[in-house]
Amino acid sequence: MSQFRFLRRPAIAVAAGVLALTLLVALFAPLLAAGEAGRRVGPVFGGPSSAHLLGLDDAGQDVLSLLLHGARTVLIVGAAASLVAVLIGCAVGVLAGYAGGWVDTVLMRVTDYFLVVPALPFMIVVAAIWGPSLDHIILVIGLLSWTQMARLTRAQTMSLRERGYIVRARGLGSSHLRIVTRHLLPHLTPLVVANAALTVATAIFAEAALAFLGLGDPTSVSWGRMIEHAFSRSALSAGAWWAFVPPGLCIAAVVVACSVIGQGVAEIANPQLQRDHLPPRRVRLRATPAGGGEDDGGGSESGPRLSGRTAATVMEES
Amino acid sequence: MALITIFCAVSLNFLLFRVVPGDAVSNLARVPNSTVAQQQALRHEFGLDRSIGAQYVAYLRELAHGNLGRSFANGQPVSKNLGEALGNTLPMVLLGTVVAIVAGIATGVLGAVRRGTRTDRALTVSSLAVYALPAQWVGLLLLFLLGGVFPSGGRVDEFLIEPSAWQHAVDVLWHMTLPSLVVGLTLFGQYALLTRTATLETLSEDYVLTARAKGLSTPRIVRRHVLRNAMLPISTMIALTLGSVVGGVVLIETVFSWPGIGRAVYSAVTSRDYPMLQGAFLVLTVVVVVCNYVSDLVCLRLDPRITA
């Protein structure tokens, strides 16, 4: 179970819980909100009530059921676009880092272009020209989100390539394919996982952005489209905050969860981040009176009292 | 170096708009009763009947003269349209960015120095939350909450008759408040988180230990030894995001009907205004490249170890 040790950190456990909950909701949305989505069930912009906990949207649909169904699109787009980005990014990064020479130069030039091209306008152009559909959105987002991954894996590959065990494997006659798949990729995994989690977050953002500009898939419900509908169909002037506040909070929750997991994995992979050399803060040494008879009303313990996070450090030092 | 990147970007942008299906004329030619001859004449007028290579050379030549072509949509030179849009976007984005930089760096450093405490956790969680909220949603919420106090859209009050320069400036600033606030908020979270990580990385360096061994106080260590080194990745990141913010501002501009570059791109896409789109891409790419170049220069100044 050692690979699940990171779940013991509270923040990561909460984040994993949020993602698991979203996944369950996405899987069972048709059961949880049977027949409610896509159907008019009450007045336009009807307020929250016991029957419709989050109120009704611009077409009289139940906001809560739309939210549940929207989880599907968001997770599909997030996961699939991130997968596209990971595949392209890893392929480019490992190839460039491992091969070096002119292959590296050419691939990095291409990466540089994708790094400077204005991503959101680019997505808008391609999505508008290809036409709105889920596949196209996934591809567009994936095609524009791999640069970070490529640069990270390239740097890591270049440093791994010169390590003793890889040089030895090459000396023993391993093929390039075997070296990459058996010796390189396993070492890249933490980095890739951390970055993939962050890519999911950006993909979800990008989907919401495209949907907000009316370039989302018109046949599926998504949180981004709910915000777009609320904006373009004047939920603001109707005072219907319930039509756009919940989907935004849902996006934020999933994005935070992905970022926390990505950060957590990165921190575990790089323990360098976990120490610092600052003097311990908030340490109060308070000697008890020499007689030891009277307590000065503070705590019940005697002897020098230490407080603060680095109490242990100070004890060692003193 | 930066010039080569710009040249590559120009070429690839040119290619990008040639491989899209359907040229501008096939769109114009949807006019009823247009004959094939008329379509050919139109193609000839826009130079679309020449070979790709010839078009590319012509494009580069005109570009060198500063001519970006004419907009299909309103017949104005693209450079004039874009200049206006960029002039509207930049002040709004810059105002928000400055606020975000100051608040973000302060928050990040505070969080890193007090790592693991309640302060750190509260700061990290709130910057993460701000970072995770979609910009368009933050804009909507602000409009909903403050819509009565601040103007809900546009850049100037159309009904102001012959305003003095001062009145005009105040009016623009008043309209700018909410969109800039959204830009600032979305960047703030990012900057705070990044600053925290960069500062944490610096805190583990040996020279911090040395400084502490010399008996320097914490504020002095942070100011003189940690912050100066942490500024390297931070300034790089700020320059990088600044370039992409100008392009990513389309959402905020949509919410607040701000007539900037993001709106220009979006309306150019919907009306298939290719010269405009091509010009906008060029401008946005150049902005990003220039920002990267500036960040290199800043690094050079900040870190004497780096040599050009």
Interface residues (C-beta under 8 A of the other chain):
Chain A: R109 D112 Y113 V116 V117 P118 A119 L120 P121 F122 I124 V125 A128 I129 A201 F205 A208 A209 F212 L213 G224 I227 A230 F231 L236 W241 F244 V245 P247 G248 I251 A252 A253 V255 V256 S259 V260 Q272 L273 R275 D276 H277 L278 P279 R281 R309
Chain B: T5 C8 A9 L12 N13 L16 V20 P21 V113 R114 R115 G116 T117 L128 A129 Y131 A132 L133 P134 A135 Q136 W137 V138 L140 L141 L143 F144 G147 T197 L200 E201 L203 S204 E205 D206 V208 L209 A211 R212 T218 I221 V222 G243 S244 V246 G247 G248 V250 L251 T254 V255 G262 V265 Y266 V269 T270 L277 A280 F281 L284 T285 V288 V289 N292
